[in-house]
Structures are given as structure tokens and as C-alpha cells.
Amino acid sequence: MAVYLVPVMLFISSILMAFAWLGHIKYKHKSFFVALLFSWLLVLPEYILNVFAIRWGVGIYNPSEMAAMNLCTGVVCIALVSKKFLGEKLSSRKVFGFVLMGISIVLVVL
């Protein structure tokens, strides 16, 4: 079960982090301190989930494999939040780059 849950937990953690990094941009009319509070309220559960997933995943995955999953999902989640939440247009070149990242994770983990 953990073999599937650890990557899912890392992905959810990356979604939270992407919103913490970028979500406040949509509300630029709000003050800096509101953005800061919003970001920190997302970072705490993200960090707890991330640390729990990594501690639980050791022995199933190598630390380098989990780091690769975490980095890749982080970049992909930034792209998803940028596109879906902020309306950024993703070029075919960027999409191809994300596909290559996904392939690299498969190569690292397998």
C-alpha cells in the first residue's frame, strides 16, 4: 500500500506547495501580509505531509528516488497551478519538457 501512497502524498504535498508559492499572485490586490499568511497556512500541512511521506517511504524507495519524485511533481504542479489557476499558457515545448521530466522519474525509480 505504501508503495502507492508515498508518491500520492508527495504529489499532494507538491500541489499545496505550488499554491503556497503562486496562489497569492491571483489576489495581488490583497496586502503582502495576507499573501504571507495564506502561503504559510498552506506550507505547514505541506511540510507535514512531505516529511511523513519521506519517512514512511524509506525502505520502499531510496531517498534519491523520493527526492526525484518530489522535485518532478513540484515542477509539474507549478505548471498545473500556473495554467489552471493563473491562466498561464503552456507552450508545446513546455509540455514536452514536462513529459520528459515524467520519463526521467520513471527511469530513476525503476
C-alpha positions in Angstrom: 0.0 0.0 0.0 2.8 2.4 0.9 4.4 1.9 -2.5 1.4 3.8 -4.0 0.6 6.1 -1.1 4.1 7.7 -0.8 4.1 9.1 -4.4 0.5 10.3 -4.0 1.3 12.0 -0.7 4.4 13.7 -2.4 2.1 14.8 -5.3 -0.5 16.3 -2.9 2.4 18.0 -1.0 3.6 19.5 -4.2 0.1 20.8 -5.1 0.0 22.5 -1.7 3.4 24.0 -2.2 2.6 25.2 -5.7 -0.4 27.1 -4.3 1.7 28.4 -1.5 4.3 29.8 -4.0 1.9 31.0 -6.6 -1.7 31.1 -5.4 -1.5 34.6 -3.9 -0.5 36.1 -7.2 -4.1 35.9 -8.4 -5.0 38.2 -5.5 -2.4 40.9 -6.0 -4.9 43.4 -4.7 -4.6 41.9 -1.2 -1.8 43.1 1.1 1.6 41.4 1.3 0.8 40.2 4.8 -2.4 38.4 3.7 -0.4 36.7 1.0 2.2 35.7 3.5 -0.4 34.3 5.9 -2.1 32.4 3.0 1.3 30.9 2.0 2.3 29.9 5.5 -1.1 28.3 6.2 -0.5 26.1 3.1 3.2 25.4 3.8 2.6 23.9 7.3 0.4 21.0 6.2 2.5 20.6 3.0 5.6 20.2 5.1 4.0 17.7 7.5 2.7 15.6 4.6 6.1 15.8 2.8 8.1 14.7 5.9 5.6 11.9 6.7 5.7 10.6 3.1 9.5 10.6 3.0 9.9 8.9 6.4 7.3 6.3 5.5 8.8 5.7 2.1 12.3 5.0 3.2 12.9 1.3 2.7 10.4 1.1 -0.1 12.2 3.8 -2.1 15.7 5.2 -1.9 16.0 8.8 -0.7 17.2 9.8 -4.1 14.2 8.3 -5.7 11.8 10.1 -3.4 13.7 13.4 -4.0 13.4 12.9 -7.7 9.6 12.2 -7.4 9.3 15.3 -5.1 11.2 17.6 -7.5 9.4 16.4 -10.6 5.9 16.6 -9.1 6.8 20.0 -7.7 7.6 21.4 -11.2 4.6 19.7 -12.7 2.3 21.1 -10.0 3.8 24.6 -10.5 2.8 24.2 -14.2 -0.7 23.0 -13.4 -1.4 25.8 -10.9 0.1 28.3 -13.4 -2.2 27.1 -16.1 -5.4 26.2 -14.3 -5.4 28.8 -11.5 -3.5 31.7 -13.0 -4.4 31.2 -16.7 -0.8 30.9 -18.0 -0.5 29.5 -21.5 1.8 26.5 -21.7 3.6 26.1 -25.0 4.0 22.7 -26.6 7.7 23.0 -25.8 7.0 23.3 -22.1 4.5 20.4 -22.2 7.2 18.3 -23.9 9.6 19.2 -21.2 7.2 18.1 -18.5 6.7 14.8 -20.4 10.5 14.3 -20.4 10.5 15.0 -16.6 7.9 12.3 -16.1 10.0 9.9 -18.2 13.1 10.8 -16.1 11.2 9.9 -12.9 10.3 6.5 -14.3 13.9 5.9 -15.2 15.1 7.0 -11.7 12.5 4.9 -9.8 12.6 1.7 -11.9 
